[in-house]
Amino acid sequence: MPSILFVCLGNICRSPLAEGALRAEARRLHLDLIVDSAGTGNWHAGEPPDERAQRTALRNGVDISALRARQVTRADFRR
């Protein structure tokens, strides 16, 4: 199964938005994809996406509020 990882700096704005958008589109098109996101840094680890990112996602019909920031790991490159 294809796996796509979106990466940005803190994993609270860009990458969770991209993850949510692709997950929604994959679901709509009935595609089997593994979609995830991570940040290069760990200072936001465990935090939800930024409120502005959540509002932007919701305006486009996507709920990303359950996502939590995490730092990219070596294992991410072996999926």
Secondary structure, 3 states (H helix, E strand, C coil): CCEEEEEECCCCCHHHHHHHHHHHHHHHCCCCCEEEEEECCCCCCCCCCCHHHHHHHHHCCCCCCCCCCCECCHHHHHC
